[in-house]
């Protein structure tokens, strides 16, 4: 990838990076109930890592 990124490409990459973050911690009791202990990453919508999958950005 180029050293200097075009602003539109940078914006697309930023959006994809934001989608891969864990869900907020308060969504766990909301989704599964108070007593359930589950990692917030389990119900994150998009699971993608820069090591595993490449983007067509």
Buried (B, 14 or more C-beta within 10 A) or exposed (E): EEEEBEEEEEEBBEEBEEEBEEBEEEBBEEEEEEEEEEEBEEEBEEEBEEEEEEEEE
